[in-house]
Amino acid sequence: MFATLSDRLADTFKNLRGKGRLSEADIDATAREIRIALLEADVALPVVKQFVAAIKERARGEEVSQALNPGQQIIKIVHEELVGILGGETRRLRYAKSGPTVILLAGLQGAGKTTLAAKLALWLKAQGKTPLLAACDLQRPNAVTQLQVNGERVGVPVFAPEPGNGVGDPVQVAKAAVAEAQRALHDVLIVDTAGRLGVDADMMQQAADIRDAISPDEVLFVVDAMIGQDAVVTAQAFLDGVGFDGVVLTKLDGDARGGAALSVASVTGRPVMFASAGEKMTDFDLFHPDRMASRILDMGDMLTLIEQAEKTFDAEQTAKAAAKLTGQGGEFTLDDFLEQMQQVRKLGSMSKIMGMLPGMGQFRDQLENFDEREIDRIQAIIQSMTPAERANPKMIDGSRRIRIARGSGRQVSDVNGLVDRFFEARKMMLSFAKGGMPGLPGMPGMAGGGKRGKAKAQAKKGKGRRVSGNPAKAAQQAAAEKEKAAAAPANPFGLPNGPAEDVDYEQAAAALNLPKDFSKYLK
């Protein structure tokens, strides 16, 4: 969505690297490039003017002139201003103190309200709520049927007393839905209304009538993030005609320039609360302005990635795999590798996952061209192995590799590559788990260490008295050591200074005045 804007901003910031101080010309040139980047991304003109003016004012301030790295400070300012125009802080739903929380969805035709209603219901269900969907879109053909199908997919009941297709009164259906939610003890009611045009006065009035009839706790304006600057005009029309408390952005995974997301919150004064970024019912979550700003500036979104992993990964399987990597619970096998890969696939496409990592914007072309079917091919190769082969890949010889290649429909070279990469990856993961890198000594207090460290330790351990190979020198060394031993002070415990095997334990016990027969414990 923000690829063009991200690339333009990245090129702009490259020109600031290595500069110890920013001149007025540098600030003006940077502001001009940022203005062009925002306008090309379809951001509304008033928002662009306000954004650029704020950056120029802060860039001329003391916070930059005294900074050690002005280029990084400019990036920080842009990040903070982006968070500001995206809404500032994350806005969460307000729940009713008593009775069901009523959420009214409104928006243009084709914005994706019906699908989004089911996504929101599934998200609320994961939060421990018991939502109910109400089919109040009685204008669009098969809108009621679509909501019923989506409700069944996410396991949420749908209240649909009217067939739709132009039949029925949406205001009466909305009132009846509230009564049904109270009767069936549903704590959230999501009302799906008919799509309308911003200039359609009759349809806007119908939405206002539904709002007045049910007094919703939240009115959410659903907008397609791909419609550009028209989103601002439409949002303003809905704000004047119906009013809304928050914005929901759909189709954030599209290839449009993303100006709507940067404009709606700033122009209307209403925060973006949710975002939908895919066709799956799970591709829906809270909108975090700070995380979106980080994505735009190619700083990644590790928090969202971690949250998704926590929801998706099986904690027990992950703990077992981690134990194997630390040398406990057996050896990490191809079965474990396959389980981990299948869990990663639940997060979504690999290009989407990698896109959340910092600095991956420079590899955007490679990520977009990544063949997702490669994971299926790896899975086919592993599943073509016997359980014994997956448990002990070292036993996979030439004939076995030919059989595996035939069974998976791949080439022998593909099987060779997978096995070799598995051994390399396992070796690297074991090194990380033990606190060191191959060939490097481990960190203090941690296990691990390279061959050099082990050899050094062994050398130190085996180091003893060196004897010269020259017989004359060897005799001189022996005589010197004998004289040194004779001149050494007496042992404070009355023990001789010789080797342990020369000790007379009976004599030592007598010298120490120990109890009778205690000397036997000294042997």
Secondary structure, DSSP 8 states (H G I E B T S, - for coil): --HHHHHHHHHHHHTTTT-SS--HHHHHHHHHHHHHHHHHTT--HHHHHHHHHHHHHHHTSHHHHT-S-HHHHHHHHHHHHHHHHTTSS-------SSS-EEEEEEEBTTS-HHHHHHHHHHHHHHTT--EEEEEE--SSTTHHHHHHHHHHHHT--EE--S-BTTBS-HHHHHHHHHHHHHHTT-SEEEEEE--B-TT-HHHHHHHHHHHHHH--SEEEEEEETTSTTHHHHHHHHHHHHT--SEEEEE-TTSSS--HHHHHHHHHH---EEEEE-SSSTT-EEE--HHHHHHHHTT---HHHHHHHHHHHS-HHHHHHHHHHHTT-SS---HHHHHHHHHHHHTT--HHHHHHTSTTGGGGHHHHHT--THHHHHHHHHHHTS-HHHHH-GGG--HHHHHHHHHHHT--HHHHHHHHHHHHHHHHHHHHHHTT--TTS---TTSS---HHHHHHHHHHHT------SSHHHHHHHHHHHHHHHHHS---TTS--SS-GGG--HHHHHHHHT--TTGGGGG-
